[in-house]
């Protein structure tokens, strides 16, 4: 198809939308050599025309009327950067049904309605690409679908939220408590005014659902992912983890096991020798394991105006090449399997816990007896310095155990008069 100008529309002109506009401006002179076509933003859907006018060369591209975009036959590609479920879902479905290709960074939508959108795209033989939905500027969706397609993936996991990683970095390096590190993240613009989606693990959970679906060729949705945030992590947890040669990171983990897919997000102790342990501040990294490639790690900026715009424009260029070659919809939904997703109670991990117990003879023996009753093997018990009021702090590390059995053991232990408080309970990544 000899198309010299490919026209696109932007939905949303916030941080990422502005970044996409800037990147396309910078790429103007390189498009013909790279693509054989020029990509032109014909329309930008905004709420406030006056505010947006200051950011564009020609305010004629601005509109607040969706119909001007969906009913325009000259617009080939719609770039959805509004976020959230609605009206983004309705706009994307209308665009796909109108035969327009779609690029989106909308993890919330894909983690819930991904199958629906991919099915509609396939039915109309158009592309629906979403590289920017996971890990910002880090390429991971396309590598999993294309470069690593010759693998059976066993695991995909990593640090996929920059806000929480920044907070945990400050707690680790500067000894800050959670609330102080969060305040600093907010002050520096790493955390939103309402940081709930980040610090409670919801943002990472959506990304894990997408990664698991792509990596294991089987649908995983947001509700399938077990989620814990970082709000209960203390400086003392991090100090004790360091003493054990570990760091604490909010990890998104997806494993493909014989019994089904495991998908969860939670703060975990990870050996300081692991490549992910050195991923600090707002950086993200995704670590994958396949039967052919073995281990590989993708590292970089997981969010921000230009890193995310980089991924969006990469998808845009891919579609432009497909239009030129008349070969759109080459790689659509890759979920051709129907694997079960395991309940968190049926997963296996090691555990780290801190407890305040009575400072008397026999308490440690009582604790190990309770654990043995439920098949929980204790790898290590460390008694810290005695505390006030005849109590002591104990740190326990278990061997790998089924989560359901461990939780039952902890319920029994917590009900004992000798245990005054369970201060923290964290999973430990690895064997």
N, C-alpha and C positions, 0 to 999 in steps of 0.2 A: 504494500500500500504506500503510494508515494505521497505522504502527508508532510508538508514542510512546516506547518504550525499545528501543534497539538494544544488545545485549550483546556484549561482546568479551572475549577472553582474552589475557593477556600471557605470552609464553614468554621467560623471562629477566628478571631484575630487577637488572641491573648498572647501569652509568652511564646508558646510553640508556633502558633500561626504567624506571629511576627518573625520568628526565627526562620520559618520556611520561606517567607517573602524575601528576607535578606539573603539567604543562601541562593535562591533562584536568581536574584539580581547579580550576585557575584559570579554565578555560573553562565551568565548570558552568552559571553563570547565563546565558551567551550562547548555549548550544547550541540551545535551543528557537527563539529568533529566527533563528539562523543556519541551522539544519538542519531545524527542525520536529520534531526528536526529541532525546531525551537518550541519550548514549552512556554506558554503565555497564560498568566493568571487573568482570566476574563472578568470574573466576579469574586467578591469577597463578602460573605454574609456576616453582618455585624448587628449588634443591638443599637449601638450609639454611633450614628453616622458622623456626627461632628467630632467626637473624640478620635475616631479611627482616621479621619481625613488628615490629621497631622502626621500619620505614619506612612502615607502613600504618595507617589508622585502625581497620580491622577485620581481624584476623588470619584470619577465616573465609574470606577471598578467596584465601588461600595454599593451594597444594597441591604435592605432589611426584609426583602421579599423573597422567600424560598422559591416561589413559583418562577421567578426570573431565571433561576438556575436549572431546576429540574425539567422545565419545559423548553430549554434552549438546546436545540439539536447540535449546535456548534461546540458545546461543552462535552468533552470526552471523558474527563476524569473529575471526580469529586473528592476533595481532601477534607475529611471530617476531623476537626480538632476542638469540638465543643466539649466533649467529655460527658460522663454520666450516661444513664440509660436513655432517657427521653429528654428532648426530641431527637437525639442522635440516632436511635434505632429507626425511627420512622423516616428520617431523612435518608439514611443509608439504604433502607429497603426500597424507598421510592426511586432513588438513584439507580440501584441495581436493576429494578424492574423496568426502568427507562433505558436500559442498555448501556449505562455509564459505568466505567471502572471506578473503584473506590480504594483510597488509601486512608487508614485510620491509625491513631495512637491510643485508641480507647480500650484500655484493659478491662474496665468495669463491664463494658458491653460484651466483649469477646468471651470473658470468663463465664458469662451467663448465657448469651445468645449466639455464641460463635457458630454452632452447627446450622442454625437457621440462616444466618447471613451467608455462610459458605455454600449452602444448598441453593439459595436464590441466585448467587453469583454463578454457580455451575449451570443452573437452568437457563441463564441468559448469556452464557459463554463470555463472561467478563471477569476481569481480575479483581480480587478482594485481598489486599495486602496489609499487613499489620506489624511490620518489623519493629516499629517504635513503641509498641504496646508493652514490651518487656525490655528492661535494662537500657532504656534511652538510646544512646549512640552506639552501644555495643552490639555488633551483629551476632544474633543467636538464632532467630527463627529461620532465616534463610540457610545458614549453615546446617541446622538440624534437618531441614527439608531437602536440601540439595547436597552440600559438600559431604555430609556425614550419612547420607541415605544408604550407604553400603554397610552400615552397622546395625546390629541389634543393640539398642541402648539399654544399659542396665541401671544407670542413675544419672540424673541431672539435678544439681543442687548449687546453692551459692548465696551470695549476699546481693539481694535485688531491691534494697531500699536504702537510699543514700542518707536519709534523715536519721534513721535508727543507727546506721553504721557510724555516722558522725558523733552521735550521742555516746555510743559505747566506746568509741575511740577516745573521747575526752575523759570518760570515766576511767579508762585503762591508763592513759598516758599522764593525766593530770590529777588522778584520784578524786575527781568530782563525783558528787552524788547525782542521781538521775534528774531530780528537779532542776538542779543548777545547770547541768549539761543541756537539758531541754530548753531552758531559758536562753542559753547562749546560742543554741541552734535557731531559735526563733529570732533573736536579735540579728543574726547574720543572714537570715533569709533561707536557711535550710529547712526550717519547719514552718508549716502553715499556721495561721492564727488558731485554727482548730486542727491539732495534729493527730486526732484520733485514728484516722486511717493508717497513719504511719506507725505510731508507737504501739498500737494494739495489733499490728501485724496484718491488717486487712489488705493493704496495698500489696504486700508481698504475697499474700494468699491468692489474690487474683492472678498474679504473674506465675505462681507455681501451677495453678490450674492450666494455664495456657502452655507452659513449658512441658508439663506432663503429657498433655494431649498430643503435642507435636512430636515429642521424643519417643513416645511409646505407641503411637498410631492408634490411640484409643481415647474416647472422649472422657475428660475429667472436667467437671464444672466447679465453680467457686464453693458451693455447698458441700462438695466432697472433701475439701481441704480442712484439716484440723489446724486451728490457729491459736497461738499464744503470743502476747506482745512482750515488751521489755520493761513495763512500768514497775515490776517488782524486783528488778535487778538492783543490787546495792554495790557500793564500793568494796564492801567486805567480800562479797561473792567473787568479784574480779580479783581481789588480792589473793584469796585462797586458790582460785583457778591458776593464777600465775605461779604460786608455790608448787603446783602440780604440773607445771610446764604446759599450761593451756591458756587460751584466750576465750572470751565469751563473745559470740557473734549471733545476731539474729539470722538464722539460716532457713532458707526455703529448700525443702528436700522432697524429691520425688524418686522413688525406687520401683523398678519393675521386677517383682519377685514371682516365684512359681505360684504363690497363693493369690496374687493380685497386685494392684498398684498401691503403693504407700505414698501419701501426699500430705505434707504438714509443714507448718511454719512455727518455729519456736526458738527462743534463745538457747544456745547449746555451747558446751565447752568443746573446743576443738584444739588439737595439739598445736603448739606454737610453731612446729615444723611444717605444718600443712600450708600450702600456698595461699589458701584463703585467710589464714591468720594474719598475713601481712597486708591485707587489703584494708586501708584505713580511710578516715574522714568520709567524704561523701561519695567515694568511689564504689563501684559495683564490680562483681565478678561472678561468672557462671562456670562451674566445673562439671564436665561431662565424662562419663565412662561408657565406652562401647566395646564390643567384642573384637573389632578390628583396629580401631584407633587407639584403644586403651584409654589413657587419660589425656584430656585437653582442657585448657582454661581460657576463657574470654574475659578480658579486663578493660575497664575504662569508665568514663563518665556515664552514670546511669540515669541522669536527668539533666534538666537545664534547657535553655532556649536553643542554643546551637547544636549541642550533642543530639537532642531529640529530633531537631530539624534535619540533621544529617541522615538519620534513619528514614524519616519521611521522604526526603528528596531521593534517597536511594531507591525506595519503592516506586516513586514517581518516574524515575529514569527507567526502571525495569519495565514498567507498563508502557512507556513511550517506545522502547525497543520492540516490545511485543506488538504494539499497534503497527509499527513500521513493517514488521515481518509477518503480520497477519496471523499471529499464533498466540492469541490471548487465551487465558484460562488453562495454561499448561499444567500448573500445579495448584490445585484447589485444596479441598479438605483431604487430609491424609489419614483420617481416623477410620481405617477399614477394619479394625478389630473391636471387639466388645469385651474388654477385660474387666473383671470386678475391681472395685476400689475397696481396700481393706478399712475396717474400723480402726481407729487409733488404739483401741484396747488390744488389738491383735498384732500390733507392731512390736519389734524388739529393739531395745536400746540399753545402754548403760546409764546409770543415774548418779548424780551428785546431790547430796543434801546436807544441810546444816540444821542441827537440832539443839535446843536447850533442854538439858535433862537434869535430874537430881544428881548431885555430886556425892554418890555413895557407892560402896562396893556392890557388884552384882548387876548394875544397870546395863553395862555393855553386854553382859551375858544374856540378859533378858531381851535386849534388842535383837541380838543375833538369833535367838531362839524363835522370836516372832518371824523374822525374815525366813528362817529355815522352814517354818511351818507352811509358808506359801511358795516355796521353791525359789526364793530370792537368794542368790549367792553373794555374799559380801566379799569384795576384793580387798577393801582397806577400811579401817576405822582409825581416826586420829582424834584424840582428845586434846582440845585446846586448853589454854589457861583457865583455871577456875574463875567463876564469876561471883557476883554478890549473891546473897540469899541462898547459899549452899547449892548453887547450880553450876553446871559446866556446859561448855559448848563442844559438840561432837560433830565431826565431819565424816560422812559415810560415802564410800564409793562402791557401787555394785558391779557385778559382772553383767553381761547382757541377759536381759530378762524380758518376758512378755509384759507389756504395759499393764494389762488388766490384772495380772497377778501382783505386780508391784503396787498398784494402787490399792488393792485389797489389803496387802500387808501394811501399807501406810495408814489406812483407816484404822486397822487394829492397833497399830503402834501409837497413833495420835490419841486414842482413847485411854491410854494407860496413864496412871497418875505420875509415873516416873518421867514421862515426856511432857515438859511444860510448854514447848512451842516448836513447831516446824518452821524454821526461819526461811528456808528456801529449798527448792527442789528443781533441779535442772537436768536435762538430758546431756549425755556425753556422746559426741559424734565419733564413730569408728568402732573397731573391734575391741 
